[in-house]
């Protein structure tokens, strides 16, 4: 039989698009808040404390024929030359080498030396979208035009998107702008996937978020959470045991608080959020241990899951 006489039926179905999108910027410009808004669910922890995000977090959102695979990164570290910060910076640089599109996030109307150091990392020739976040905090909108012109002089951005990551309309507009830059290729994940991170990883991150939110600026950022146990019983109950690792005895005292009050509050709030995330009852135990110098020890970093 001649195939030419029986051509394949033509379809009007648009091709699938899928691409990796890095979310980069200096610490505390709202990268994790943006990732959670793009995915539609909390998968990356947020706090006012700079350097909250430690790991490469992947979030997935499938809309129509396009699958967006977002990679949230630690804020690029320009201070504190510890092994931890070197690890965080390697993560940022590794992500930029792998992705198809970069979202360079800054605070709308602002650009400082730390922003410039991250901008210098953007690979030439790779599509970069300037995301001017926290637009709702800008009181004099007329100043945005000269600021934008100065940003275009710094880097040939493919697009400029002023947004507030907390506004749904702004986030939906960002999807429409980014979609054409995704390569035409099959999806990497199932249509309903949200993240490639395990429940175990997300549990440790949520505990760390409560730790930072409730201790404020007193506690140094060189604190990590290690999960010792994550078990699911037949009833659906999750039994989770975690250890908060600090560098000094004084830090341990800050976390535990007088009569253990602070640690109980951290555990209570973490348990409640874990129950919402996992949609199950959670029994949570948390201890605090001192490991002097862990943030500058390569072996400790690897054992705690840092690259």
Secondary structure, 3 states (H helix, E strand, C coil): CCHHHCCCCCCCCCCCEEEEEEEECCCCCCHHHHHHHHHCCCCCCCCCCCCCCCCCEEEEEEECCEEEEEEECCCCCCCCCCHHHHHHHHHHHHHHHHCCEEEEEEECCCCCHHHHHHHCCCCCCCEEEEEEECHHHCCCHHHHHHHHHHHHHHCCCCEEEECCCCCHHHHHHHHHHHHCCCCECCCCCCCCCCECCCHHHHHHHHHHHHHHHHHHHHCCCCCEEEEEEEEECCCCCEEEEEEEEECCHHHHHHHHCHHHHHHHHHHHHHHHHHHHHHCCCEEEEEEEEECCCHHHCHHHHHHCCCC
